[in-house]
Amino acid sequence: MAKKLTTLYVDVELLERLNKLSAMTRVPMSVYTREAVDLALDKHEKQIKVQQEKSEA
């Protein structure tokens, strides 16, 4: 899948935790960020579908 650069604003604490995890695992922060977005979208998938159906009606 093609990727596009974006900017996120996160709390300093969250960024520090993410940096620490990335350093410990040697997995880039961007990988964890994409995973988090995927999980959030999966969690709210039903709500997204309902909103799409409402806007199509």
LORO-925396 format. One line per 5 residues: number of its first residue (from 0); their letters; for each residue x, y, z of N, C-alpha, C, CB. Coordinates in pm, whole numbers, plus 32768, in hexadecimal, padded with zeros to 4 digits. Glycine has a CB too. Layout:
N
NUM> a> X/Y/Z/X/Y/Z/X/Y/Z/X/Y/Z | ...
END
This chain:
57
0> makkl> 8055/7F8A/8000/8000/8000/8000/8059/807D/8000/7FA0/8000/807B | 8032/80DD/7FB2/807D/815A/7FAB/8070/81A5/8030/804B/81B3/7F35 | 80D6/81EF/8051/80D7/823B/80CE/80E3/82CF/80AF/814A/820D/812A | 80AA/831F/8108/80AF/83AF/80FA/80D8/83EB/8180/8026/83E9/80CB | 812E/844D/817B/8160/848E/81F4/80F2/84E2/8233/81DB/84E5/81D4
5> ttlyv> 80EA/84DC/82B8/808A/852D/8302/80CC/855B/8384/8007/84DE/831D | 808C/85B7/83C8/80BF/85EB/8446/8058/85CF/84B3/80DE/8683/843D | 8086/85A3/8525/8030/858A/8598/805E/85DF/860D/8030/84F4/85BF | 7FFF/860D/865A/801F/8650/86D8/7FFA/85EF/8747/7FD2/86D9/86E6 | 805B/85CD/879A/8043/8570/8809/807B/85AC/8889/8083/84E5/87ED
10> dvell> 8044/857B/88F8/8077/85A7/897A/8109/8582/8987/8025/856A/89EE | 8153/85D3/89CF/81E2/85BB/89E4/81F8/8532/8A25/821F/862A/8A3A | 81A7/850F/8A88/81B4/848E/8ACB/81A3/841A/8A69/814D/8482/8B3C | 8141/8425/8A13/8129/83BC/89B1/819F/83AF/8952/80A8/83DA/8962 | 81D5/841E/8926/8248/841D/88CD/82C2/83DF/8912/8268/84AB/889D
15> erlnk> 82D6/8400/8990/8346/83C6/89DA/8337/832F/89E7/8351/8405/8A65 | 82BF/8301/8A03/82A7/8270/8A0D/82BC/822C/8987/8218/8255/8A40 | 828E/826B/891E/829F/8233/8898/8332/822F/8871/8250/8285/8832 | 837B/8298/8890/840C/829A/8877/8453/8229/88C1/8448/8321/88A0 | 842E/8216/893F/846D/81AE/8990/844F/8123/8956/843B/81B6/8A22
20> lsamt> 83D2/810B/8932/83AD/808B/88F6/83F8/8074/8874/8317/8086/88DD | 83FF/80D9/8823/8444/80CE/87A3/84D9/80B0/87B7/8433/814F/8752 | 8516/80F2/8817/85A4/80DC/8832/85BD/804E/8866/85D8/8143/8897 | 8564/801F/88BB/8575/7F9A/88F5/8561/7F2B/888E/8513/7F86/8968 | 8503/7F3F/8833/84DF/7ED5/87D5/8522/7EE5/874D/844B/7ED1/87C3
25> rvpms> 8559/7F5D/8736/8594/7F7F/86B3/852B/7F7C/8643/8607/7F1F/8692 | 84AE/7F93/8667/8441/7F9F/8608/8422/8034/85FB/83C2/7F4C/8636 | 841D/8068/8581/8405/80F8/8571/8380/8126/85AF/8406/811C/84DD | 8381/81A0/85E1/8307/81D8/861C/8295/81D9/85B6/8321/8266/864F | 82B5/81EC/8538/824C/81F1/84D1/8201/816D/84C7/8289/8214/844A
30> vytre> 8246/80FF/84E0/8203/807C/84DD/819D/8074/854E/826B/8008/84EA | 81C4/809F/85C5/8166/809E/8636/80F3/8100/8620/81B0/80C1/86B8 | 810F/8171/85E3/80A6/81D3/85C9/8040/819B/8566/80E3/8255/8592 | 806F/815D/84FB/8013/8120/849A/7FC0/80B2/84DB/8060/80E7/8422 | 8001/8062/8530/7FB9/7FF7/8576/7F4B/8032/85CF/801A/7FA2/85CA
35> avdla> 7F69/809E/8615/7F08/80DE/866D/7E91/8114/861E/7F4A/814F/86BC | 7EAB/8150/85AC/7E3F/8185/8558/7DE9/8112/8525/7E79/81D8/84E2 | 7E28/80A6/84F8/7DDD/8031/84CA/7D83/7FFB/8538/7E3E/7FC3/849B | 7DB8/7FEF/85B2/7D69/7FBD/8622/7CF3/8019/8641/7DC1/7FAC/869E | 7D0A/809B/863D/7C9F/80FB/8659/7C32/80F3/85EE/7CD7/818A/8660
40> ldkhe> 7C5A/80E7/8570/7BF7/80DD/8505/7BA8/805A/850F/7C3C/80E7/847C | 7BEB/7FEE/8530/7BA6/7F6F/8544/7B42/7F79/85B7/7C0B/7EFD/855F | 7B6B/7FB9/8622/7B14/7FC8/8697/7A96/8017/8676/7B60/800D/8708 | 7AA2/807A/8620/7A32/80D4/8602/79F4/80B9/8579/7A60/8164/8609 | 7A12/8045/8540/79E3/8025/84B9/794B/802C/84AD/7A13/7F9B/8491
45> kqikv> 7904/7FF8/850F/7871/7FFA/850A/783C/8088/8506/7836/7FAF/8582 | 7874/80DE/8559/7849/816A/855D/7865/81AF/84D7/7891/81B5/85CF | 78D7/8190/849A/78FB/81CB/8419/7896/81A0/83AF/798A/81A0/83F0 | 7872/811F/83AE/7812/80EE/834C/7789/812E/835C/7804/8058/8357 | 775E/8140/83D8/76DC/8180/83F4/76DD/820F/83BE/76BD/8180/848D
50> qqeks> 7748/8259/83D6/7750/82E2/83A7/7751/82E8/830E/77CD/8327/83DF | 7796/828A/82CE/7799/8285/823C/7710/8269/8204/77FB/821C/820C | 76C7/820C/8243/7641/81EB/8215/75E4/8263/8224/7609/8174/8263 | 75F1/82AE/8292/759E/8324/82A7/75BA/838E/823C/75B6/835F/8333 | 7639/83A0/8219/765A/8407/81B8/7633/83DF/812A/76EE/8428/81BF
55> ea> 7628/835B/8111/75FE/832C/808D/7568/832F/807A/7630/82A1/8075 | 751B/8333/80EA/7489/8330/80E4/7450/83B6/80C0/7450/8301/8167
END
